[in-house]
Amino acid sequence: MSSLTIRRAGADDSRRLTRLVRKSRAYRGDYAAMVDGYTVGGAYIEHHTVYAAVDDHDRVLGFYALLLDEAELDLAFVADEAQGQGVGRELMEHMVGQARAAGLGAVRVVAHPPAEEFYLRTGARRIGTVEPAGRIHWARPELRYDVA
């Protein structure tokens, strides 16, 4: 893999981040409803703490969105072709650093069930379960990164 840079995302990244979400293999089958028609809009990117991992050619390999007011990781995606190369781990380390710099003591994650193991491997711990609601018909693991 070429070198990796984590940079603040801008509104002009909206299409690329949306495409990454919608094409994710992790959201096929029963989980497709979670990303069907989902858009990572420019206003969302400008309003929240959104960082993208990019390669030497500014190709987006992954991103995360940290909601500082809620102390919650709202989105975290790694491109299918970049999985297993440490991109997700670097993004989570970066996210923890941003949360710490913002004075947060912990960051909550309501995880996509297949992603739970990834979050546990990168330092989160399970604190509960979020029951199905709305378009989501399955229980989701609730985790927390302690960052203080």
Sequence and secondary structure as in RCSB ss.txt:
>XXXX:A:sequence
MSSLTIRRAGADDSRRLTRLVRKSRAYRGDYAAMVDGYTVGGAYIEHHTVYAAVDDHDRVLGFYALLLDEAELDL
AFVADEAQGQGVGRELMEHMVGQARAAGLGAVRVVAHPPAEEFYLRTGARRIGTVEPAGRIHWARPELRYDVA
>XXXX:A:secstr
    EEEE  GGGHHHHHHHHHH GGG GGGGGGTTT    HHHHHHSEEEEEE TT  EEEEEEEETTTTEEEE
EEE GGGTTTTHHHHHHHHHHHHHHHTT SEEEEE  GGGHHHHHHTT EEEEEE  BTTB S EEEEEEE  
